[in-house]
Amino acid sequence: MLWARADEVALLPAEASIAAGQTGAVQPGEALAQLPPALLAAAAQLQPAQQQHGLTLQFRQGQRFRNRGKCCLRWFQPRARAQGGQAIGLCFQYRQQRGAIGFGKKPASIAQLQPPGAVDAAAAHRLHRRQLQPLLRQPARHHLLLHGHSRRARCQHAGMLSRCDVAVVGGGVAGLTAAALLAAEGLQVELLEAHSQTGGCAGTFRRGPYTFDVGATQVAGFEPGGIHQRLFRHFGLPLPQATPLDPGCSVQLAGDAAPIALWRDPAHWQQERQRQFPGSERFWQLCAWLHQSNWAFAGRDPVLPPRSLWDLRQLLGAVGPASLASGVLLGATVADLLSLCGCGGDQRLWRFLNLQLKLYSQEPADRTAALYGATVLAMAQAPLGLWHLQGSMQRLSTALEQALAQAGGRLRLRHRLQRLKPVGSGWKLEGVVAGQRPFVLEAEQVLSTLPPQLLLDLLGESLPQSYRQRIDAFPDPSGALVLYGAVPRVCLPSHLGLHAQLEWGDPGNLFVSISAEGDGRAPAGQATVIASVFTAARPWFGLPEPAYQERKQQALAGIQAGLQQLLGLRPEQFLHVELATPRGFAGWTGRPFGFVGGLGQHPSRFGPFGLASRTPLSGLWLCGDAIYPGEGTAGVSLSAFTACRQLLAANGRALQLRA
Ligand SMILES: Cc1cc2nc3c(=O)[nH]c(=O)nc-3n(C[C@H](O)[C@H](O)[C@H](O)COP(=O)(O)OP(=O)(O)OC[C@H]3O[C@@H](n4cnc5c(N)ncnc54)[C@H](O)[C@@H]3O)c2cc1C
């Protein structure tokens, strides 16, 4: 949110197009007329620290936001006084039932808007009745927010972050995407992130000369028409630099001499799978057909599961003949597809599928929804594909931060939300800044990207009982053990590519990611090696410290033994090594028990049977990896886009990504 001094400048053109976040101010008494672009540009540079006392003005693009009847006029004074400050101005907030918010074409004089001295309720009422109500009947495009309070009042407000249209909670890829999308629509957005950096499970950390990706190491959705590509085109920003992975992954089954390579070229992959799994082509062809139908369906932006008429319309609009046919398999698992195609007895194929599906859906073949499984099994091939980001995974979050800042949204790092309360027609968010100082934020709407299990504590009694029970009944998602290592590059084999899987016993199957030479993660001649294992999370908590350390050492030794098997790496060759357990993930991401990966794509929780982004509480929305279509940076971005569309549609607006 940008502010400018009201006693210097400001004009309110009803017709001119003012970009979100731009500000200006008016001469007291000056009629609201044309706003010179140069002035807007200068005002947009002002920082909050440069604010002076006096009236401040904020212009935002006209928008229908919340149905509040005709309009509301709020005095700023009472709240400022309650905070121990001195108010010298007033705040007008105009909200119209339909369409735009704000003043109409008729100019209003700022002198009439600014009561002399103390706020005079009767004067405000007259102003409201005579001047502003008639304006509200006209179509208007812009929103004028007048704020005035003294510097002292503002300082004493320190814990009060003010109001906003939408508070987005969680600065991972889902939250950044949602906040940037909403801010680009002209909404006043505050993004609260508990950590000192954004990215969450797709963030990075540094150790000496090494940069480690915390969780996600490969991205989908960078191809033309992919969700990340669509979003960055919408924001008018370049996609972070990335290279397609070929193979997307090399899968090493225990006891096999050579790995199975998931080649990017579909024909090459077909040859590979025919060689590796003779007699399984019908299964792969069925998966390919289901995937194509899923992809066409997903490309028409459905809303799943539908919870309103609008949602249902989006869903029905996305259904085509192919998705109707594939819908027959909604309740089926990947194992059912194997049986249907007569390859249910192919144990080697089962083992391969279990490895891949547990990585992407948290479930093995006999528990992964067929429609979900068919798509993740096709992710590595063109025209889709998996990508390796240059620099680090953090580049994606940094680019989204840029989109948010460019749209005038505000990112608040180190702001941990602790309590979420419905208040009147909006929400009150309470939490702590940097672990100590309390903050309060009021928002019309809240979009939470946190795991739904956290809502139980955040909302307390405000959460309807049936919804609480539903969330309580979800099975525990997985936790992760992740080894972050660095080795001389000469110690690594060259035949595997950058990503590999190993069927391994203790502590579990490994997913390994190796940095590329010159990709910014390790000095020349060295490489980072990240090996992750999905594991039950709860047993890592509540252990006495010595038992925890012992368990951690065992896990580390088990993963290093796996890396020796897969890459020939001996423990003494590591230049750096450390292990994160679910405890570490709980601390880094704020996720309960360090749960990662959403809810698992069992048919009972997939698509129409999943958790909806529309909650039973008005003005509270969800997105992230527990919401359709599920985990992964591409999945959570899509869920963020859908939740934003729903939020805006509920307020009479459409969100379409720019082509
Ligand atoms: C080991 C591992 C490997 C993975 N590999 C891949 C991969 O290769 N490719 C891929 O696409 N995906 C991968 N994923 C999944 C992917 O990282 C996630 O699905 C995705 O990043 C989740 O994004 P999100 O924004 O929904 O949640 P998060 O990334 O968890 O973001 C939530 C944010 O909310 C913040 N937060 C938490 N509590 C609070 C609070 N109370 N107040 C304010 N802020 C709060 C957190 O600090 C965090 O930044 C992997 C995940 C893991 C753990």
The ligand as an ORCA input file, in Angstrom:
! r2SCAN-3c Opt
* xyz 0 1
  C      11.189    -32.897      0.582
  C      10.231    -32.306     -0.402
  C      10.474    -32.461     -1.754
  C       9.602    -31.897     -2.685
  N       9.913    -31.990     -4.012
  C       9.152    -31.329     -4.897
  C       9.563    -31.210     -6.247
  O      10.636    -31.681     -6.630
  N       8.765    -30.527     -7.103
  C       7.622    -29.915     -6.691
  O       6.940    -29.278     -7.495
  N       7.216    -29.988     -5.411
  C       7.958    -30.656     -4.505
  N       7.593    -30.670     -3.198
  C       6.291    -30.103     -2.812
  C       6.291    -28.589     -2.856
  O       7.450    -28.093     -2.270
  C       5.076    -28.096     -2.096
  O       3.906    -28.768     -2.531
  C       4.841    -26.608     -2.284
  O       6.057    -25.894     -2.246
  C       3.909    -26.148     -1.178
  O       3.718    -24.769     -1.279
  P       2.689    -24.010     -0.338
  O       2.828    -22.582     -0.630
  O       1.345    -24.638     -0.472
  O       3.128    -24.363      1.158
  P       4.476    -24.012      1.911
  O       5.614    -24.076      0.985
  O       4.512    -24.883      3.119
  O       4.288    -22.514      2.351
  C       3.548    -22.151      3.479
  C       4.212    -20.936      4.101
  O       3.433    -20.547      5.223
  C       4.302    -20.091      6.238
  N       3.597    -20.221      7.508
  C       3.340    -21.346      8.198
  N       2.641    -21.065      9.301
  C       2.434    -19.727      9.292
  C       1.739    -18.831     10.151
  N       1.127    -19.258     11.253
  N       1.717    -17.506      9.837
  C       2.318    -17.049      8.710
  N       2.987    -17.863      7.872
  C       3.037    -19.187      8.147
  C       5.509    -20.985      6.118
  O       6.653    -20.382      6.692
  C       5.610    -21.185      4.612
  O       6.485    -20.255      4.017
  C       8.450    -31.204     -2.239
  C       8.206    -31.039     -0.884
  C       9.100    -31.570      0.035
  C       8.857    -31.322      1.481
*
